[in-house]
Amino acid sequence: MSNGVVTGDVAVWRDEQFCRMMSCGRWHPSTLAGPGNWSVGDQLVLRPERSAAGHAATWTTLKRRNATTGMTTTTGMATTTGMATTTGMTTTTVSPAPLFEFYMYRANSEDATKRYSFGNINTGNLDGVVWYLMNEVVTMYTDGTRCPRKFNISQINRYRIRTRATSEIYKVGMNFGTRFSFDFGNCMGRCFPDNRCSGPDDCDYHYGKYGFNVGCNNFLDHYPFPDGDTPAPGGTWYALPAEGRCSGEPTGAKDCTWSYEDAGVVSLEEIEATSPSGPNCCPADRCTGFWENQFDEVTTSGRVQAIQSAFAERYPDLPQDFGPSQCDFRKDAWYTSETDIWPLRDPWADENTAEEDAKLIGGVRDGAQIGSQEWHDDST
């Protein structure tokens, strides 16, 4: 033991059931985790990184949280075969990247915020959430009213988000990474139309290389989805990896790139009541015209403004806005035809298997709150 830190080998492995998001690990031998220091039951977080050439992991960052004291220590461990051999202390540094502060939104069922933690999810700016609601929640794509609403979504939650990129991604001229899709809290990679996703290895590699940065995609970029023009051209969707969440002002360390505060909620019922007596009825005795002209850009912009006004009226002591949403991700800085090596496949092709996996890990496919199953294209 040196300076209160236990050093030693860590056995590292992956499997396709419980360790898809990141490697799992344990102390080897277990006697290195002595009483009063680190012991059985401590939380081990292993972060694989790869060389620039994309070879197997060459460094693993291990964060250990003592179950008794709550103390957290981070160490850098060199490895070539999956077994850590040497250990050196690392320190948290503040990234030179700027701090951004703005609102994000998420469409939720009434009890979702009580049942699920805020992380490993997708969110959007208000334009992006409104387009999602119009396209998948209150309508059946182009096939009329959807009732009950998809995933029982009944409200829009607003969050005050602060982000700061890691120095690793800031050096390549970006403050945000790609927008990965999350399902059951698992990173599915980039998901394109027809449910074609690049898979968790895409997530592992880039989170290892750049840190757990907030990801995003601007609708106007048509990548990865939506891949064409929409009536919400100002829409942006985000990915918030749980391992990047911290409290207060983010430092830009690999595990501290964003923080959040609740900033209010409005129900779909009160929003829809601003345009009563329309053809969209759910339930049958509550009808609205709020979602009419689904594909009209001007009408969609009016919906966004109406929802902003509803938040302002309900929460007069909070700023109506902190400024425009931010997203500067550039595909070519991350992916080229030579480096985009992750094959696309449909992870939901066997729904029975997916549901069984969810039971094993305690997941609930409630998702479509700009967060998980919304990326599952069930229109086909």
N, C-alpha and C positions, 0 to 999 in steps of 0.2 A: 504494500500500500504506500502511495506517495501523495502528499498533500491532500489526504482524505479521499483519494480516488483509487479504487481497485483496478488493477490492470491484469489482463490475461486473455486467453483465447476465447472467442465466441463462435460457436457452431452456427453456421448460417445456411438456410435452405429455402426453397420455394416449392409450392405445390399448386395444383389447379383448383383447389377447393377453398382453403382458408387463407392462403398467403398469396393471393393474386395481386393485390394492390402493392405490396412491398414484401421484402424477405422477412421470414420469421427467424428467431434466434434464441439461444439460451447460453448461459455461462458454461464454460468447459475448462477445467472441472468445476463442479458446482461449489466446491469448498472455497473458491475464490470469493464468492458472495458471502462474506462472513457476517455473523450477528452484529447488529448495530450499524451495519454499513449497507450492503445490498443483499437481498435475500430472495428466496423463492416467493413469487407473487409480485415482484417488482415489474413495472411496465418497461418493456424493451421496444424501442422504435428504431428500426434499421432502415437507412436510406441508401439504396444502391446508386452508385454513379458509374459512368462509363467513360472510356477514353474518347478523345475526339474522333477516333477512327471507328467508334461504335463497338469496340470489343467488349468482352465480359467485364463485369464490375471490377474496378481497381481500388476504389475507396468506399468504405461504408461508414457513415456517421451513426453513432449509437447514442441515443438519449435514454437515460435511465432515471426513472422516477421512483424514489424509495417509498414503499407502501406505508411506512410508519411515520417518517418525518415529512414527506411531501417534497423533499429536496430533489432538484433535477440537475444532472451533470451531463455534459455533452463531450464526447471524445471522438477523435478521428482515428480510424483503424485501417492500416494497410492490409490488403488481402489480394491474393492472386488465384486462389482455388476455392474460395468460399469459407476459408478458415482464417480468422484474424490472427496476425502474428506479432504486430507491434502496436503500441498505443502512444498517442501524443495529445496533450490537451489542446482544444481550440477555444477561441473566445468569440463572443457575439460582437459583431461590428455593425456600425450604422452605415447603410448604403448611401452613396451620393445622390441617388434618385430622388426626385421631388415627391412631396406628399400630396396626394389627391384626396378630395373630400366631396362626396356627392351622394344622392339618393339612389338606392336600388329598390326594386319592387319584386314581389313574388305572389302569385295567385295560389291561395291555400284553401283547404277545407277548414272548417271552424276549429277543429281540435288539433290540427297538424302541428302548430307551434308548441303545443303542450307535449306532444308525443315524440317529437324528433328534435335533435340538437341542430344548431345552425352551422352547417359545414358539410363538405362533400355534396354540394347541391349546386343547382343552376338558378340564376336570377336574371333580371333584365332591367333596362331602363323602362320608363312607363310606356313609351311607344312600343317596345318589344313585347311587353306583357299584354298590352291591349291587342296587338296582332295575334298573339297566341290565344287569348280568350276568344276572339272572333273566329279564329280558324279551327279551333279544336274543342273548346269548352262549352260555349253557348250555342254553337252550331255544329252540325255533322259535316264539317268541311263545306261542301257545296250542296248538301242534301237537307237543308232546313234545320229547324230547331232541335237542339239536343237537350232532352230532359229525361231523367235527372241529369244535372250538369256533370261533365266528366270528372271522375274522382271526387264527386260531391263538393267541388270547388264552390265556395260561397263568399269569398272576400279577397281583398288585395291588401297585403301587408307592405309597409314602407320601412326601409332601413337606412340609417345614416352610416355610410361606409367610408372608411379611410384606408387608403392603400399606399404602399411604398414598395417599389420593385427591388429585387436583389441587385447587387452590383454586377452579378454574372449576366443578367439579361439586359441591364442598363448599358453595359459596355457594347452590346450589339445594336443599340439604338432603339430599344423598346422599354415600355413600362408595364406591358401586359403580355402574357403568353397566349397560346391558342386556347380556344374555348372547348375543353373536353366536356363530354356528357357524363352525368352521374346517374346510376340506377342502383337502388338498394344501398346507396352510399358508396358504391363501387365505381371506379373510373372506367368507362367503357371506351375511352379514346375519342377520336373525332368521329361523329356519326353523320353520315350523308343520307340522302334520300334512299328509300327502300331498306332502311335499317342497316345499312352497310357501315360497320364501325371498325376502327383500326385497332381496338383492343387495349387491355391494360398495360402491355409492354410499351406501347407508345407513351402512356402516362408515366410509367416508371422511369423511362429513359430521360424524358424532358424534365420531370420534377427532380431527378437526380442531377442533371446537368445544370439547370438554372435555379433550382429551389422551387418552393411551393407558391409560385406567383399566381395572382388572380389572372384568369384567362378571359378572353372576350372575342366576339366577332360582330362587326358592323354589318347590318343587313345589306348595305350598298356593295359590300365586297363579294356577296354571293358565295361565301365559303365559311364553314362547311355546309351550313344550313341556316336559313333558307337559301336555295341556290338560284333564285330568280327574283325578279322585281316583286315588291309587295306594296300594299297601300300604306305601309308605315316605313318609308325609306329611312327615317331617322332611328329605326329600331336598333338596339344592341342587346345581345345576350352575354351573360357572364358565367364563369365557373369559379366557385369558391372552395378550394381544397382545404379540408379541415386542418391539415398539418401546417398550413400557413396562418391560421388564425391565432391572434394574441390579443391582449388587453391594452387599452390606451392607444398611444401613437405607435404605429408600426415602425420597426427599426430598419426593415429591409434585410434582416437576417433571413436565412433560408426557411426558418420556421416562424417568421414574424413579418408577414407581408400585408396583412389586412386585419381590421377590427370592425366591429359593428355595434350599433345601438338601435333598439326598437324606436321607430318614429311614427307609429300610428297605424291604424287599420280602418278601412271603409268596406262595407258589405256591398255585394253585387245588388242586393235588393234596394238599398238606398240610391245607388247609382242609376239603376234601371227606372226608379220612380221619377226621375227627372224627365223621362219621356214615356208617359203612360199610354195605355190603350193601343199598343202595336201588335204585330203578328207573332212575336216571340213570347210564348207563354210557358212559364215554368215556376210553380205548378199551373194547372189549367186556368185557375181563377186569378193569376197575376201575370199580366201581359205588358209588354214594353216594346217601344220602337227604337230603343237606344242602340240596338245592334244592326239597324237597317243600313242598306247601301254598303254591304260588307267589303266591297272592293274599291270603294271611292276614297281617294287620298284625303280630300278636304274633309269629308265626314269623319274619317278616322282621326284626323288631327283634332277635330272638334270633340271627339270622345276623350282624347288625352287631356285636353284643356278642362273638360267637365270634371274628370276625376281629380285633376290637380286642384280645382276649386272646391271639391268635396273635402279633400284633405285640409285645405286652408281654412274652411269653415269649421271643421271639427277640431282642428288643432291650431288656433290662432296664435299661440305663443311659440310655435315652431316656425322656422323659416319655410317659406313656400318652396324654395329651392336653394341649393348651395352652388348652383352653376351647372353647366352642361355635363352629361355623363362623359366618361373618358374611355377611349379605346384606341390604341396605336399599334395593335398587333399587325405584323407583316408576314404573310405566309412564306415568302421567298427567303426570309431571314432564318426560318426554321426548317423548311422542307424544300428540297429540290427533287427532280426525278431520280437522282442518284442516292439521296439520303432518305427519301420517304420509303422505307423498306417494310412497313407494316401492312400485311395483307388485310383487305376488307372482308368482313363476314357479318352475318346477321346473328347477334348473340341471343336473340329471342326466337330463333327458328324452332327450337323445341321448348314450347311454353311449359310443358309438364316438368322438364328438367329444371327450368328456371324457378318454378314455384317450389320445387323440392329444395333447391339451393337456398332459397329465401327462408324456408323454415329452419334450415340448419344454422344459418347465421343470425336468425332473429329478425330478418328484414321483412318489411311489409311493402308490397308494390302499390303504394298510394300515390306516388311520384309526381303526377303531371303538374305540379305547382311550379312551372318553370324550374324543373329540378331533376326529374328522372324519367318517368315513363313518357313525358311529353316528347321525348326524342324518339320514342318507339312509334313508328309510322304505322298506325292501324287503319289507314285509309285504303290500303290495297287488299 
